């Protein structure tokens, strides 16, 4: 048995809708009965309806009654008076927000929680202040007997506490939340974070996202355990550093065209809900990536599984262990798959976009999701697929009801990653169109695209994207913008019924319009705009190629070099006129993975970067590339180094173990990196220069140069012959600290 729920509302339709939504979360495991409207279903409340609903939902585990305001409270109290004292003892009232509270209560009830726990879960969806406004002035004795305070327990002597105010532009959205969770997970400590009246474990990315923390909000951290103090210090530094977000990072997740975005809000137009009546009419959506495209339609059905449609299959007690193991294996396989995808996206698009899939890895490893699914197998005796779909839909809905579009959009990521894992649970390969090998350019039309789908797209073959679901803050939209593919969302489902694969489409994403079989006049307009955009791009590229060589007064040539952070930036820099690399930030190799790349993997990645400039400068036999060795620590926390470095507790981390100091403390890391760089430079005939970060003393520089010589000797012992231009590479330092400035002559 489970705790029953009764939904009391002035509106019968509202009560039914809330019950339907909550019922999807419970998947039939919880009795949910409505008592909406007055007599004849007019607006109001009915004592008789409430009494009958409580009777219908009642059972050994009790009933939680959720109600809206005004007469609903009075009518419910009158209905309770008609029940026996025995029944009253197992009935509780909740004044939580009706929709959010019902969903949370249904989830907890379906897991077999007690009445007190179900009530507590419902009321955690509101702040203490909100509950005080919603509650009546008195609390009945029956309610008090099961009431559970939602405020945090009193601070104990072994629990440390701190409060932090977020100042980064977008609050705790995906990337900051990922860093927050990764940082908390580095320490032997239990850390809880609370804000906006909610509380969660700091190692749960879904829990952290569901707090809905925005810029200006204050969060409370409570930590206990061996490294509690170190954990709080690290999180304090992370928050005060604005999660190391740049203006570009913030713009990626919160485009100016979609501030507080709602369907059609930024254009003032609403989506057309039926098929256009004339050829010149169009479906209206919302812009998620600007641009213009003309081409044939391709109706695409993602291979992702609808979690709420996964068939629930019961198992015997003897099958529980095997199903749980099957679940663990599927999750681990999916994590490996996602990390490979993150690496691929980082190479093709960039680090910020790769972070989308690193966040998905954390979602799949989230204790709330993983343990929730394993627990569902054991307690509900359902198979691995049913349990994972059940837990995934619960977590997705937790995010979906948030009032921030940016955070609510992360529900799609949960469904995407869980759907991917479900394919491995079943052991079946889902057949779907391979968007990475399309034979002709198309405009994609789909109900929705997942981040995984979008990451495979190529701008040469996917000219545009049109979806029913999604919005500007969805990760699929972020990837589309990064790829430069025009896209709109918010189309009517009618578009999927009317448009067929092969039909000619005109996409005006700048104005969020989709034309089906556009007339000749509209085609001409769109083609002219597309041609103008291409002309402007070509003109810019042509201008870049015609820039005269820069020469100083004393006839020294000045080279135009680019600072880059990954393979994609190297190719873009070359296209826009760079002759080489002024600074290659090698952290890109370590940032998108939780495991250290070995020498061969590093070599391959460096080769991809260096090849972008091979033979680019006809007046110079080799392109110059300045490489900064690994610059980690302080403002650059890299999860991949945790297994080697471990937790670091310092009074001033900004001047602590970071930069060259990490490399000198763990010299094997630097040796491996230098070998990979020299081998890659030899393979691509690159003029390599080395730069060491955060040098403070002459001794640090001397030790670093000794390691370079040691690496040369290691390569000689391996019988590796380097070309003459690499037998002694130039070495420099980053002048970043006052001590380096003061000691410049010595250095």
N, C-alpha and C positions, 0 to 999 in steps of 0.2 A: 504493500500500500504506500501511497504518497500523500503529502499535504494537498488538500483540495483548495482551489482558488475560486473566489466569487468576485466578479467585476460589477460594481455598482456605479451607474452613471445616469445623469439626467437624460441622456440620449440613448435610445435603444440601438441605433446604428453604430454609435461610437463604442458602446459596450461590446457589440458583436465583433467589430473590427479589431479592438484590442485583444479580445479573446482569440480571434483567428491568428493574429500575429504571435501572441504568446504560445498558442498551441503548436505552431510550427517549431518553436524552440524546444518544446517538451516532447515533440514527436509522439503524441498519444499517451505518454507515460503519466500525465497529470490530468485530473478531472478539473475542467474550467467551466464554470457556469455563469451566465450573465443575468443581471437584474437591471435592465436599462429602461428608462422611460416610466411614465406614470400609466394610469388606466388608458386603455386603447392606444398605447404607445405614443401618447403625446409627450412633449417635453415635461420632465418632472421625475419624481421617484414614487415608488409604491412599496409600502410595508409588506404587503402580501407577496409581491414578487421577490423581495429580498429574503423573506422568510422561506419561501419555497426553494430559492436558489441555494441557501445555506443547507437546507435539509438534503438537497440533491448532491451537494458536494461533500457532505459530512462523511467522515470515516474515522478509524482509530487514530490516525495521525493528525487529525484536526483540520481546520479551515482558516485560511487567511482571506480577509475581506479587504479589497482595495476599492477606494471610493473617491469620487470627486467632491466638490465643495457643497456648502449650504445644506439643503434639506436632506442630502444623501446621508449625512452624518446622523441627523436626528431620526430619519426613517430607519436606519440600520440599528440604532440603539433601541428603537421601539420593537423591531423585529427580534432582537436578542431577548427581550422580555418575554416573548412567546415561547422561548425554548427552555428546556429543563436546565437545572444548574449543572448537571453532568455535561450537557452539550456546551454550555457557556464556558466551561473550564478548558475546552479544547478549541476555542474560537478566538482569533486575534484580529484587530483592526489595524490597517496600515494607512498612513496619510502620505505615503510616498507619491511622487508624480505618477499618474495613472499608467501611461504607456511604458515608460522606462521601468517603473516598479513592477508591473505585471510581467514583463519580459524577464527581469532578473529573478523574480519569485518563481516563475515557471521553470527556469533553468535549474535553480537550486532544488525545487521540489522533484523534478525528474531524476535527480541524482540521489534521491532518498534522504534528503536533509530533514532535520527536525523543524517543527513549526517556528521555534525561535530563530533558527538559522535562515529559514526562508524569509521571515519578516525582516531580519537584519539585512539580508541581501537586497531586498526591495528598497529599504530605507537608505542604503548606501548610495543610491542613485541621486540623492538630494543632499544638499548641505544642511548642517545643523540649523542655520538660520531659516532655510526654506521649510524645514519640518516644523519649526516653531510657528511659522506663519500658517501652515496648513492644518496643524493639530487643533482640536478644540481646547478650551481652557482647562478642562478636567480630564483625567484619564480614568477609565473604569478599572475596578479591581481586577476584573478578568483579564484586561489587556496588560495590566502591570505584571501579572503573573508570568507572562511570556515575553515581556518587553526586554530587548537587548540594547544597551546604549551603543550608538554608532561612533561616539567620540573615542579617540585613541585612549588606551589605558594609561594610567599615571606613569610618569617617567620613573624607571627604577635606577638604582645606583650603577648597574652595569650596562645601562643603555645611554648612548650619547645622542644628542639631538642638535640639529642646526636648522636654520631657516635661510632660504635663498630666494631672491627675486630674479625672474628671468627677464633679460633685456634684449635677447636676440629677436630679430624681426618676426619670426614665424612660430615662436614657442617650441613646444616639444612635439614637432612633427617627425617624420620618419628618420631623417639622418641624425638630428640631435638625439632623438630617442634611442637610436642604435648606439651612438657613442655613450650615452648615459648608461645603458644596460651593459655594454661591454666593459665600461670602467667599473661599475659596481661588481661585475662578475670576476674581476681580477683579484679580489681580496677574500681572505678567510673571515667573512663577516656576513651577518644577515642585515640587509638594509631595507627599510620600508620607506616609501615616499607617499606623502599625502598632499592633496590640494583640491580646491573646489569641492570640499566635502567628501572626497573619495580617497581611498587608500589602496596601495598595491605593493607587491614585492618589486624592488628596484631591478631585479633580474628578469622581469617579465616585460617584454617589449609591448605586447598587446595591452597589458595592464597599464603601462606608462602612457601609451597613446590614449587609452580610454579615460585618463584623467582630464583630457581636454585642456591642458595647460597652454596659455597664450602669453604673449609679451605683456609684462607688467604683473603677472600673477606671482604669488609667493608660494613656494612649496616647503614642506617640512620633511626633513630627513631624520630617521631614527635608526641607529646602528648598534649592533651588539656583536660580540665575538672578538677573537684574537686581534684582528686588524681593523676594528671598528673605526678607530681614530684616523688611520691612514685612508680608509675608504671615504670618510666624510671629507677629508682634506682634498682628495683627488676629485671628488664630485663638485666640491666648492670651486676648485680651480677651473673645472670644465665649464660650469655655469657662468662664472665670472669672465671667462674667455669667450663667451657667446658661442660655445660649442665650436669655436674656430670657423664659424660660418663667414664666408665672404659675401659681398653684395651680389656676386654672380650666383652663389649657392642659393641665397634667399630668393633671387629672381626666378631661378629654375623651378622652385616649388610654389611660388606665389606670383605668377605673371601679372603685370600691371593691368592687363585686360580682364583679369578675373578676380579682382578684390571682392571679398564677400560674395563670390559668384553664386547666383541662383539661375535657374533655367531662363535664358533670354534676358537677364537683368542688365548685362552690359551693353546690349544693343537696343533695349527698349522694345524689341519684337519678341513675340512668342512663337514657339514651333507650330507649324501648320500640322494639324492632327489628321487631315485627310489628304488624299491624293490631289495634286494640283489639277484644276479643271482645264487650263489652257496650256499650250506648249511653253509659253513664256512665263507661266507661273512656276513657283519653286517651293520646295520644302524648306522651311526655316529651322535652323538649329542654333547652336551656339559655337563660336569660334574656339577651337582648342589649339590650332596651329595655323598661322596665316599663310596665304598663298592662293594660287589659281592653278587649276588642272582640268584637262579635257582628255577623256579616254573611255574605253569600254568598262562596264561594270563587272566585278567579280564578287558574287555572293559568297561570303566566307562563314563557315561554322567552326568555331573554336572547338578543340578537342577537350576543353575543360569540362568537368562534370558539374552539374547543378547539385550542390551539396544536399539541399532539402529534398531532392528527388531520388537519392540513393536508397535502394530497397533495404529495409531493415530485416536482417536475418538473425534468428536466435541460434544459440549454440548450447551445447551441454557443458556441465562443469568440467568434464575431462578435456574439453577443447580450449579452455581459457588460456592456459600457458602457451600453447602453440599459436593461438591468434595474437596474443600480446607480442610474441617474438616476431611474427610476420609483420606486425605493425612497426616494431622498432627497426627492422631491416628496411622496410619501405621508406621510413623517415630518413634513415642514414643515407640510403641511396639517393634520395631526392636532395639532401644537403650537398652531397658531392656534385650532383648535376647542376645545382644552382651556383656553386662556387665556380665551376667551369664556365657557366654562362656569364657570371660577373667578370671573369677574366676576359672573355671574348668581347663583352660590351665595353670594358675599359679600353681595350685596344682599338676598337672601331669607333667609339663615340667619345668616351671620356670617363674620368674617375667619378664625377658627381652622379652620372647616370648608372655606373656600375654599382654605386652604393645602394641603389634600389634593390638589387638582388642580394646584397649583403644583409639588408634589412629583412628580406624574405627568409634568409637563412635563420636569422634570430627568431622570426615568427615561428618557424617550424621547430625550433629548439625551445620555444617558450614553455616553461613548466605548466602553465595553465592549459595549453593546448595538448602537449604530450601526455602529461599525467591525467588530464581530463579524459583523453581517449582511452588510455590504458585502464583507468578506473571504470569507464563505461563498459569495457569488455568484461571486467570482473563482476561488477555490481548488477548490470542490466543483462548480462549474458547475451551479448550481441557480437557479431563478427567484427573483424578489424576494420573493414570498409565502413560499416554502419557507424561504428564508434568514432572513427576519424571524421566522417562527414558530420556527425552529431556535434562533436566538440568544435570542429571548424566553423560550422554555422553559428554556434553559440558565440564564439569569439568575434566573428565577423559582425554579428548583430550588435554586440557590445560597442563596436566602433561606429556602426552605421547610424545609430540614434544620436550621436554627438551633434551639437549645434554648429560646429565648425566644419564647413565644406572640405577644408584641407585635411582634417583628421578623419572625417567620415569617409572620405575617398579611399582611405587605407583598408576599408572592408574588402575592396576588390582585390587587394594584395593577398589578404588572408585566404579568400576563396580561390585565387589563382594558385597559390602555393599548396594548399590542401588538395585541390583538384589534381595537381601534378603528382602529389604523393599517392593519391587514390589509384592512379594508373599503375603504380608500382605495387600497391597492395594486391591488386587483382592479378598482377603478373601478365597483363595483356598490353600490347602496344596499340594505342589508339590510332586509327587511320584518320589522317586529316591532310588537307592540302598543304604542301610544303611551300611556304611563302618566300623562302630564300632562293628558290630555283624556278621562278615564273618565266615562261618563254616570251611573253609580251607584256608591255606596260599596261597596267590596269588601275582602276579606282576601286578600292575595297569598300564593300558595303556589308556591315555585320551588326548583329545585336550589340556586341561588345568585343573589344580586343583586350586581352590580358597583357601585362607587361612582358610576359614570356613570348607572346605572339609578336608584339611590336618590335622586340629586340632583334628579330630575325629579318625584318624588312630591309629592302635596299631601295633607295630613292630612284634608282634607274628603272626599276620595274614596278614599284608602287608609287603612282603619281599622286594619290590622295586617299584619304580615309574618311568614311562616313559611318557613324554608329548611332544606335538608339540610346545606349547607356553611356555613362562616363561624363567627364567634364574637364575643364582646364587644369584642375589640380590633380587629376588622376595620373598615376605613373605612366600609363600608356600614352597620355597626352604629352607628358614631359619628354618621353623618348621620341615621339613624333616631332616635336619642336627641335630637339637636338639633331635629328636626322634631316631636318628641313623639309618634311613632308606635310603639305597642307591637310588640315583635318577639321571636321566639325563633329559635334555630338548632339544629343537631344532630339534626334529625328523621330518622327512617328513610326510606329510599327508598320503602318501602312506602306511605307517605303519598301520594306522587305517583301511585302506581298505583291506590289505592283511592278517593281523593277526586277528584271531577269538578267542573269549572267550574259554578257555580250551587248546589252543595251548601251547606247552612247550616253555618257553623263558629262555635265559641265559643273565643276565645283568652284564656287566663289567663296573660299574660306574666309577671306577678308571681311565679307558681309554675312557669313554663316548661311549661305544659300546653296541648295543642290538642285540643279536643273536636270530633268529626265528628258532625254531626246531633245535637247535644246534646238530651237529654230536656227536658221542660217544667220539671222541678225545677231542672236545671242552668242552663237558659236564664234562669229567674227569678233565680237566684243571681248570674249574671254581669251581668244587666241591672241588678240592684240595686246591685252594686259599681260598674258604669259610671255609673249615675245618681248615686251618692254622690260619685264623683270629679268629675262635672260640677257637682253642687250645691256642693261645696267651692270649686271654681274660680269659679262664679258669685257665691258669697257673698263671696269675696275681692274680686272686681271691684266688687261692689255696695258693699262697705265703702269701697273706694277712692273711688268716686263720691260717697259721703256725707261724706267728710272735710270738716269746716268750713274755711272760708277762714282762713288764719293772718294775724293782724293784730297789730302791735306796740303797745306802750302808747301811743305817740304817733300811733296810728291809721294807720301805714304798712302796706300790705299786703305780706306775704311770699310770694313765688312759689316753688312747688315745681318745680325744674328738674332735668333729668337730664344726666349726662355720658355721651355716646355715641360710638361709633366707626364706625357704618355705618347703612344704611337700615333693616335689620331691627331694630336696637336702638332706632331712633327710633320705629317703630311700636309696639314692645313698651312703651316708656316712656310713650307716649301712653295706651295701654290701661290702664296701671297708675297713671294719675293725674298724670303730669308735665304741666306747663303750657307747657313750652318746653325749650330746651336750655341748660344751664349751661356746657357745653364740648363742642364738636364737634371731635374729633381728626381732622383732614383727612388723616392718613397713610393712612387706609383706601383712598383713591383710588390710592395709589402702591404699597401693600404687596403686592397680589395680581397684579402685572404686572411684566414686565421692560421695558416700554416706557412712556414718559411719556404720560399722557392730555392731549389738547389742550384749549383753552379751552372748546369746545362740549361735549366729553365731560364735563369737570368741571361745567359749568353744569347739564347734564341730571342728573348724580348729586346735586348739591346740591338741585336742585328736588325730587327724590324724598324727600330727608330733610326739607326744609322743609315739604312738603305734609302730612306726618304731623300737624303742629300747626296747619295753616291753619283758622281759625275755631273752634279748640278751646276757647278761653277767651271765653265770652260777655260777660264783664265787661271785656274788653280787646280792642280792635280788631285788634291784631296780636300774635302770639306772639313773645317775645324769644328770640333765638338768638345765643349767643356762640360765635364760630368762632376756633379757634386756627390760625394759618397753619402751613404745613408745618414740622414739628418732626422733622427727620431727623438722622442722624449718631450716633456713639457707640453708645448702647444701642438705636438704631432704624435699623439698616442697611437701606436700601431699594435693591434691585437696579435699579429703574427709573432711579435717579439716577447709576448708574455711568458711563454714556456721557457725562454732563456733568461730573460732579465728578472722576471718575477716582480712582486710588489716593491715599490721604492718609496720610502718615507723620508722626505727632506723638508727642512725648514723653508727653503727657497728653491722650488723645483726649476724656476726659470734659469737659475745658474747652477743647477745640480747635474744629475747624470743625464746628459743629452748630447746630441751631436757627436763630435769626435770622441767624447768620453765614453759613450757606449761602445764604440768600435774598439777603443783601446782596452776597455774592460773585458770585451769579448772579441779578441783579435781574430778568431776563426771566421767570424762574420765578415770582417773587412777583407781578409785574405781571399775568401770565396768570391766576394764581389769584385775585387781587383782582377782576379784571374778571368772571371767572366767578361769583364770590360776589355781587357787586353785581347782575348781571343775573338771577341766580336769586332773590335777595331781592326784586327788583322784580316778577318774574313771579308770586311766591307771596305778595306783600305781607307779607314777614317783617321784623320789627324786628331788623336786623343789628347786631351788635357785633363788633369785631375784637380779637383778643388776639395779641400777638407773643411767641414763646417765647424763653427764654434771654437776655433783655436784661441786659446787664452795665453798659453805660455810657450816659450821656446822648446821646453822639454816635450810638450805634446806634439809639436811639429816634428821634432827629431824622431820621436817614437813612430809617428805615422810614416815618415820617409823610410825608416828601417823596415817597416812592414812591406812597403813597396819593393824594396830590394829583396826581401825574403820571398816575395811572390815571384819575382823574376827567377830566383834560384829554383823555386818549386817547378816552374815551367821548364827550365833547363833540364831538371832531373826527369821530367816527363818526356824529354826529347822533343819539346815544342820549339820550333824555330820561328821567331818573330821577325817581321820585315824591319829593315834598318830604321825606318822612321818611328818605330815603336820601341826601340831598344832603350830609350831613356825619355819617357814622356814628361812634359812640363808639369810642375806641381805648384798649386797656389792655395790660398786660404780665404775663407770668408771672414772679413773684418766686421765682427758683430758686437763685440763687447768692449768697454772702455779700456780694459787691460791690453787688448790687441792694438788699440790706437796708440797707447802710451809706449808700447814696446815695438812699434812699427819698424824702426831701424834694425833692431835685433832680429825680428822675424823676417 
